[in-house]
Amino acid sequence: MVFRPGVTRHRGDRRFRRRLSAAAAVVLVVALYAAPPVFNRHIMPAIAPYLPGAEIPPRGVEAAGSPLGAPPSAPNSQSFELYPTPSGSSQPFVAYDPCRPIHYVVRPDNAPRASDKLVREAIAEVSAATGLQFIYDGPTDEAFAPQGRERFQPDRYGRKWAPVLVTWSDPGEVPGLAGAVGGLGGSSYAKAEGTPYVLVAGQIALDTPAMLDALQHPEGPELVRAVIIHELGHVLGLAHVDDPSQLMHGDANNVTRLADGDRAGLALLGTGACVPQL
C-alpha cells in the first residue's frame, strides 16, 4: 500500500465580522489552517500486521460496513464552496470517512468559562448537518501545529488517526491568530493506493482574547459558537463562499447559524467514500 499524506489547500483569508450592537462591534477574522505538503511515504502492504513505529494506524480501525449516519435532505442551494481536490485527483471532493466516527479532543488551557458547552453545541450542529458521527475523547495537552500536525500519534491517542484537535490559544502561541483573527481550521488528507483521498487529523485554533472580548456582549456566546461552527466547516472540507448570507462567507455579518448553502455543502460532505483500507 502507498500512503499519501498531505493537507487541504486553502485560499486567502477574509474577514469574518459580526455586529453585536449599533453602539459596539466585535470584529473577528476567521482564517484557514494551511501547511506545506508532506512527501509521500512508502510503507508495508496493508495486509501486514501493525508494527511499533509504524507511520499509520492499523488498517480499518473502527470502520463499519456502511455509513454510521446520513445527512438530511440537502437544501436546494449552490451557495457553498469546497476545497480543491489534490492535484491529479479526479474525485469531486475530499471528505471524512462516514463509516467511522470522527474523534475529537479539546485542549482546555485558556478556554473561556462554559466554552465546553459551546464546542459541544457546534459539534452537534455540524454532525446533524452531515450525518457524520463525532466522539469526544476528552482533554489533551497537544498544541496547535501551524505547519501541520502528526496524523498518527499512537502514544497519545492510541492506534487510530489523530482526533480533531480544538485548542484555545492566542497570537503569542499561534502567530496566525495575530490581528483580528478569531480562528484557524483545516484538515490533512490521506490516501491508500487505489482508493479515494480521505480527510484525517483536523485541527482548530481559537483566539481566546478575541473570544473573551466577544463574550462581554449579550450575543457573545452565539457569536463564539458560530466561529467554532465556521472552523468546523473548514475542517470538514468547506471553503469560503462569496454569498454573504452564508456562515461560511468570510464577511458573514450577523450570520450565526448555518444557512441553506452551508447545509447543502455539509450534506454533500457527509456522503464521502468509506475507505477501510486506511
N, C-alpha and C positions, 0 to 999 in steps of 0.2 A: 504494500500500500504506500502511496505517496501522500504525505501530509503537506498541505499547502497553507501555511498560516499567513495572515495579513490583517489589514484593517480596512474598515469602511473609509471611503474618501469623502471629504466634506467640502462644501462651498464656503465662501467667506461669511463672516458673522454679520448679523444685522441686529439692530436694537429691538428690544422687546419691552415696550413701555406700557405702564398701566397707570392711569389717572385714578387716584384714590379719592380725591375731592377737588372741588373747584379752587380751594384755597391752598392745598398742599398736594404734591405729587411725588411718588417714589418712582424713580427711573431705574429699571433693571435691564441688563443685557443678557440674553441667552446666547452663548457661544457653543461651538461644536468641538468635541474632542477629535483630534486628528493626530496621527502618528505615521512615521515612515513605514513602508512595508518591511516585513521580515523576510529574510532569504528562505527559500524553500528548503525543507529538511527531508531527507530520505530515511525511512525507518524500516523496521522489520515488517513482514506481512501481517495483516490484521488477524490472521488465524493464530499467530504466536501468542503465548501466554504473557501476561503483564510481568515486566521485569523491573526491579528497583532502578531508578534513574531514567526511566522512560520519559519521553517528552510529551506524550499524550496519554489520556486515560485509557483503561481497558475498553475494548470495543463495546458499544451499545449499552453503556451504563444507564439504567432506568428507562431504556427505550421500550415503549409499548408497541403493540401491533397496529394501533390506529391512533389518530389524534385524541388527546385527553379531553378536548373540548372543541367547540365550534363557534366561530364568530356569529353575531346576529346578522340578520339581513342587512346588507350594506345600503346606506342612503344613495340615492341617485345623484352623485356628485363626483366631479373630476377635480375638485379643488384640493388636491394633495400632490406632493412630490415625493418620490422615492430616491434613495441614493443610487447612483450609477452602479451597475454590477462590475465586478473586477474585469480588467482588460482581458479580452479574448473569450469571455463567457457569453453564452447565448441565452442563459436563463433570464426571465423577465425581472426578477428581483431576488434579493437575498434576505432571508428571514431566519428566525429561530425555529428549531425543530419542534413542531407541535405535538410530537409523540412522546415527549419527555418534559418534565416540569422545568421551569426556569427558577433556579435557586437565587436568592439574593441575601446580602448581608449589609449591615449598616455600621459604619464607624461612628460611634456616638460622640466622640470628642468635639467639644464646642457646639454641640447641637442645641438649638433653642428649646425652651420648655415646650412640651407637648408635640415636639416635632415627629415623634414616632407615630402619632395618630395621623399626621398629615401624609407621611410616607405610606402608611397602610391604605389610606383613602385613595391616594394617587395610584398605587399598585392595583387596587380593586377596580378602579375606573378603566385602566388600560387592559386589565385582564378581561373585564366584561366586554370591552370593545373588540378584542382579538380572539377570545376563546382560549388564549394561552393560559396555562396554569402556573402560578407562582408559589414558591415555598420560602418562608422566612427561616434562615438558618441561624439567626441571632447576631450578636455584635461581633465586630472584628477589629483588629488593630492595623489592618492594611491601609496604606495611604494611597491616594490617587496618584497614578503614574502618567504624567503628561506625554511621555514618549511611548506609551503602550505598556500594559501590564503583562505579567506572565499568565498565559491562558490556562495552564495546568499547574496547580500548587498543592500536590498531594500531602505535604507535611502540614499545611494549614487547613485545607478544605477536604481532604480525602481524595479518593481515586475517581474524580469526575471533573468536568470542566469547571474552572473557577466561577463562582457565582457572580451575578451582577453586584457590583460594589457601589454603595451610596455613601459618600463622605460629606461631612460638614467642614468646610475649610475656610481659607482666606487667601488674599493675594500674596502674603508672605510665604505661604507654603506652595501655592499653585499660582505662578505668575500670570497664567492665562485668565485669572479672575480679576486682574487689575482694572482700575477704572470703574465703570458702572456695570461690569459683567456679573450677572446673577448666577450663572451655572454653566457647566460643560458636560457634555454627554455623548456617548457613542459606543460602538461595539467592534470587536475584532471578528474575523471570519476564519473558518477552517474548511478544508476540503480533502476528502479521500478520493483516490483515483477512480474515475468513472461515476462519481456522484455529484450532486449539486453543491455549491457553496452553502454554508450554514453559519449564522451568526453565533458567537460564543463570547463569554467573558466580558460583558459590558461593564462600563463604569460611569459614575456621575460624580461631579464635584459641585457643591453648592456653596455660595459665598455667604458665610454666616453673618458678617457685619451687615451686608445688604438685606439679608432676610430679617435680621433683628430690627433694622430700620422700618421695614415693611410692616412688621408685626406691631408696631406702635400705632397703626391706623386701624379703624374698625374693620376694614376689608382685608387686613393683613393676612389672616390665615387662608382665606380664599386665594389671595394672590400667590402666597408661597406654595400652596398646593398646586396651583396652575403652573408655576415654574417647574415643579417636580414632574408633573404630567408631561410638560413640553420636553423636558430632558429624557424622560422615558420614551417619548415618541422617537427621539433621535436614537436611543439605544436599540429600539425595535426596528429601525430602518426608515423612519420618516425624515425627510429633509425639509428645509424651509420652503414655504409656499408664498406666492405673490398675493394671494387673496387675503386682505386684511381682516376679513370676518372669521378667519380660522385661527385656532390656538397655535398652530404651527407656523403662523406668519411671524417674521422677526420683529415687526412693529405692531403686535396684536393688542392695540389699545382696548381696554375694558373687556377683553375676551378671557374668561377664566374657566370655561368649560369646553370640552370637545365639541366642535361644530360638525356639520354634515361631511365636509371634505376630510376632516381629521378622522372621523369614524369610518368613512369609506376606505381611506388608506390603511387604517389599522385592521379593518376587517380583511382586507387583501393580505396583509402581512401575517394574519392568523392562519392562512392557507398554505404556508410554506411546505417544503418537502420533508418527509420523515427520512432520516438518514441514520439507520442503526449501525452503519459501518464506522461512524465516528464515536 
